Amino acid sequence: MNRSDIDWKGYIPAITTPFTAAGEFDRSAWQELCEWMVAERMHGIIAGGTTGEWFSMTGAERVEQFRLAAAQVRGRITVLGGCNAYTPAEAIELAHAAREAGLDGILLSAPPYVVPSPRELVAFYQAVSDAVAIPIMVYNWPRGTNVDMSADLVRQLADIEHVVALKNSTGDFGRFIETLIAVKDQIRVFGFPFNDTGIELLTRIGGDGTAGAGAILGHEQPDFFNYLWAGDLENARRVGARDRELFKAWIRPDFSAPFGSPQAIFKAALNLRGLPGGYPRPPILPLTEQERDSVRSVLVNLGLLSPA
């Protein structure tokens, strides 16, 4: 398989997983959130990614989450299942579940905490690819794995049968560009900023989209790509600036948050917008009242909430 075997493109956010105040997986809220993502014209969603707090969910909950997402979306947009795990065996089990649920592919990072070598990472992805015939989006996530994949490593991973895409969340923009040039003709590349630099790279060098987080702005975030593809750079820049306003307020360049945790911030923002963000699950805690007010002020500035 390669980039031509899939149609993934545009804005494909990892979305939050709603939990109740008691910490239970809120299934109806999850389905409602998935439906809202379809209505807001996302190009796809990622279920159970980092933003979805996969690390605090049981294996059974993660499998159920895949099934509910597939049943709710019904093929209207791309759905990828987050299969991050510590071992190939765990990732393979989740990948089988994603395939059985009818998902379009999986998102898979390096095993967290382990800090595997390049040779071990190639073997890890090879094992999953050999075991399950499902398209794989490699997730380079240095903040969560302490591994920042080099262009050479990604080139080796791109040669694996079912690897078709890359979500590159490196904080090293020079490495991002080097990797883009190395693999853009072989696999799809996601992770472009919503600014003139991103526009130049996408239009002059190549690339496919952004696998972002939260989708707090709704249709405006996929519209960055819709406008770009239509040649409407003025509107692409306009909605891109609004996305950057959120990013600047809530996310640091290394993808940490200036207060609370990103997942808690995104959930608070969705809740304030009247959407089913729900609660985070420990170890992540809900925002304090002062932190929620900070989130509210950003949404008010963007015209998403009234000042009252």
C-alpha positions, 0 to 999 in steps of 0.5 A: 500500500501507499498514499494512492490507496487511501483518500485521507486529506484535510483536517482530521482531528483527534477528538475528546472522549467524554467521561461523566463526573463519576469517570464513566465512558459517556457513550451517548455523549460520544456518539453525539460528539461524533455526529457533530464532527460530521455535521461540521464537515470534518474530513475525518476524525481520530477516535482514542488518540492522545486528545481522546485520553486513550491512556486512561481507558480500558481495552474494552472501552477502546474497542467499544469506542471504535464500534460506536464511532463507526456505527455513528459515522456510517462511512460519511467521513474517515474514521481512524482508531488510535491504537497506541500501546506499549507492545506490538501484541497490544497494538495488534489486538486493537488494530484487529478491533479497529478493522472489525469495527469497519474503521478506515485505518489506525493511528499508531505512535512509538510505544510511550515511555519505552524510548525504543531504538530505530531498529526496534521501531521498525520491528514494532510497526512491521509486526503490526502491519504483518498481523493486520491488513489495515492502513496505518498512520504513523504518529511521531509524537516526541512529547508523549514518547520521547522519540522524535523520528528522523527523516531516515527512520520515517523513510524506512517505516514508509516502506512497510506494507500498510504504512500509508500516512504520517502525523508529524507532531515534531517541534523541530520544523526543519526536521518536519520539512526534511521528512516531508520532502523525503516521503511525500510521494510515498505516504500522506503527510499531516501536521501543517500549520495554518499559516503562510508557511503551511500554505507555501509548503502545501502548494509548492512542495506537497502534503495532505493536511493536519491531524489536529486536536479537539476541532473546537472551531468546528467547520472553520478548521476543515475550511482552511483546507477547503479554501486552500484547495479552491484557491481562496487564499484570503479566506484560508488565511482568515480561518487559519488566523483563528485557529492560531489564536486558539493554539497560541492561547492554549498550546505551547510550541512543545504541545504542552499547555500553559495551564491544566492539560490540553485535554481538559482545556479542549473539553472545557471549551466544548462544554462552554460551546454547549457540546458534549466535552464531558469531564476528563478522567484522572490523572487529568483533572478538570480546569479550575474556575479561573482556568475555565474563565481563561478558556471562556475569554478566548472563545468570547474573543473569537465570537463563539460565546457572548460576553455575558 
